[in-house]
Amino acid sequence: MNKVWLITGAGSGFGQAITQAAVAAGDVVIATARRVATLNDLVTAHPGQVEALPLDVTDTAAIEATVRDVVDRHGRIDVLVNNAGRSHVGAAEETTDAELRSLFEVHVFGPASLIRAVLPHMRDRRSGAIVQLSSMGGQMSFAGFSAYSATKFALEGMSEALAEEVRPLGVKVLVVEPGAFRTALFGNISASAQISDYADTVGPTRRMVETGHGTQPGDPAKAAAAILTALETDETPLRLPLGDDAVDAILGHHDTVRAEISAWEKVARDTRHAD
């Protein structure tokens, strides 16, 4: 049976690529975006397989109504892809509460609302998959990306617990951790007001974002193919890093963490009550 996908942020980047891959597999995609006009080309190219709906993932009432509508008309949602997102650059001190909360609304509270909306239907059918678009920045961070990584760390922590909760109910959770891919992410980025003391640490990150758009090595179409492959296997991984940069950076980060724990292991363990 062909699957029914619900994909947020489908107008470009990973969302668009995953939509195209799902359609090529013969599936039906409910593609959503804040600006539904960005989905016109997908609908035109795939009549009958792609349906465009407007959705702001920070609007809980709209999420509930959209999921209800899709289930009423299609009978089910087999795969939810929480892809909608943007980026932000700024030192932790530079980042305001409003900037931080806004990013959490998109990357954490929006996906959480969508998960709550689709899970009752997936549980009833004992089948389904939830794909969380995280980042290599969901396991490690860099100067200037404190806010962005904070949201992705939160998404991954939520997803790790979620996977354990829903696995016995027949529902898969896949956390995707891309490196630098040629998407619109760097073109959809906000920035905090700058403090000069952070020029040497955050400055290189700002310049990388400003100059890197359109030159990233990763191919979103290949990423989408990898995601579909991971979902089709019986042993779907919890985390799927994508790109040489992501794989190398995450493995290197794990080595650093292990070395630091080992260096401080005696101090860390010697914290028990004497009795």
N, C-alpha and C positions, 0 to 999 in steps of 0.2 A: 504494500500500500504506500502510495506517495505521501511524503510528510508535509505537514503544515508548519511553516516557520513564521515567527514573529521577530522582526529585526528592528532595533532602534538605530537611529542615525544612519539610515540606509542610503542617503543621498550621495555619499562619497566614501573614499577610502576603504577600510575593512568592511563596513556595512554594505557598500555597493558590491565589493568583490565577493563577499559571502552570499549575497543575493544571487549574483550571476552563477556562482558555483552550485547553489541549491537548485536553481532553475535548470541548469545543465544536467543535473541528476534526475530531473523529472518531477521535482517537488513544487509546491505552491508557497509563495512568499508573501506575507503581509509586511510590506515595507513601510516604515514610519520615519518621519522627520518633522522637525518643528516647522520648516517651510516645505510644504508638500510639493511645491513646484519643482524642487530639486529632484523629485522622483519621476518626473514626466518621461525622461528618456528610458528609464527602466521599464515603465509600464508600456510605452510604445514598442519597445524592442521585444517584450515578452507578453503579448496579450493573452489573457486568460490564466497566466501563471504568476504575475506580479500585480498585487493590489496595493495602491498607495493610500495611506491614512495619515492625517496630521496628528502628531503626538509630541507634547512637551513632557519629558520624563520627570520634571519637577512638579507636575500637576497630578496629584494622587487621584482625584476624582476622574480625570480624563483617562488615566491608566486603567482604573477599574471598569469604566465604560467601554474602553477599547477592547479589553480582554473579553468582557461579556459579549460584545458584539461579534468578535471573531469566533468565539466558541459557539454562539448561537447559529452563525451562518455556516461554519465549516465543521462543527462538531468536536473540534479538539485543537490544541496547540501542541505539536510534537517537540519543537525546539524553540526555546527563547534565547535570543542573542542580545545581551545587554552591551551594546556597542557605543551608544551615544556618549560623546565626551569632548573635552577640549583640554588645553594645557594652560599653564601659568608659570611665569618666571618671577622670582623674587627671593631675596634672603628671608629667613624666618622672621627677623625683626622688621623687615620692610612690609611684610604681608599683613594686611588688615584683617580684622574679624570678618568683615563683609566679604572680602575676597576669598577667605578660607571657607566660610560657610557656603558661599555660592558654589564652590567647587565640590564640596561634600554633597550638596543637593543633587548635582548631576551624576557624580561617580559612585555615591553610596546610597543615599536615600531613594533616588530614582530606581536603581536596580533592586533595592530591597522591596519597594512597593510593587514592582513588576513580578518579582518572585512570589510575594504573598498572593498576588492576583492569579498567577497561573498554576501554582502548586496544588490547589484543591482539585483541579481538573486532571493534572498529571497523576496525583495520588489515586484518584478514582479509577484511572485506567491502568495504574501500576506500570506506567511507561512515560518516558519523556527525557529531555536533556536541557540543561541550562548552561549556556556559554557566557562566561564573564570575560570581557575584554579588559585585561589589566595591562601590564607593561613590565619590562625588565625593572622599571622603577617601582614595581610592587614588591620586590625582594631586597632592593638596595636603593640608595639615593645619592644625589650629587648636590653640590652647592648650587643654590638657585631653584632647586626642584622640591623644596621641603613640603610645600602645600600639595603639589601634584602627587608626590610619593606618599604623603600622608593618606590621601584618599585611596590610592591603590593598595597600600598596606592594609587599610581597613577593609577594602573589598575582598582582598585575599584571605584575611582572617575570617570574615563572614563566610566566605565560600568554603574554606576548609572545614568549618563546623557543619555547614549546610550539606556538604558531600557525605559526611558521616551520618547525618540524620536521614537523608533521603535515599541512600544507596539500598537499604533493605526494601524500599518501596518501589524499586525499579526505575529510579530517576538518576541520571548521570549529571555530574557537574564537571565542567572543563574550564579551567582558568588559563587564558591565553596571555603570554608574556612577550610581546614583540619588542625587538630593538628598533632601530631606525628604518622605517619603511616609507615608501614614497606615497604618503597620504597627505591629506590637508591639515594634519594636526599642527604643524608649525605655522600654518596660515591661519589657524583659529586659536590664537593664544593671547592671553592678557598678561600684563606686567605691572608689578608694583612700582611705586615711586622709589627712586634710588637713593641710597645712603653711600657717600663716597668711600667710607671705610671698607665696603664690600666689593670695591672695583676689581681687586685682584682675585677674589674667589668666585663671585657671581658673574663678574664681567665676561669671562670666557664662555659661560653658559649662555648669556644673553647673545653674544656674537655668534655662537653655534646655531642658535635658534633663528637669528636674523638672516644668516647666510646659507643655512642648510636646506631650506625648503626647495624641493625638486631635485635634490642630489642624493637623497637617502638611498642606500644600496638595496633595501628590501623590496620585493615585488608583492603587492597585496594579493594578486591572483594566486601566486604560489602559497602564500599564507592561508588563503581560503581553502585551497586544496588540502593542505596539511590539517586544517581544522576538521574538514569533512572526513578525512582518513582517520583521525583520532576518534571521532564520534562513532564511526562504523565498526571499530574494533571492539571485541568483547572486553578487553582490558583498557578502557579509556583512561588515560592518565589524569590525575588531578591538575597538574600544571604542564603546560606546553610552551617552553621558550621558543621563539622563532627568530632566526637570523644568527649569523656567526657572532655578531657583537653581543647579542643577548645571552647566547649559550656560554661564550667565553667569560663575560662579565659576571654572570650568576655563579658559575663554577668557581671563578676566582674569589668572589665574595664569600662563598661557603668555605673555601680554604682559609681565608683570612679570619673568619669567625671561629673556625675550629682551632686555628693556631692561637688565637687570643684566649679562648676558653681553656686550652691546654696550659698556657702560660700562667693563668690565674686559677687553675683548678684547685690547688691546695687551699688557697685563701677562700675560694668559693665554697668548698665542701666543709671547711672548718667553721661552720656557723650553727652547729647543732647545740641544743641545750646540753649542759654537762650531765644531766640525769638521763 
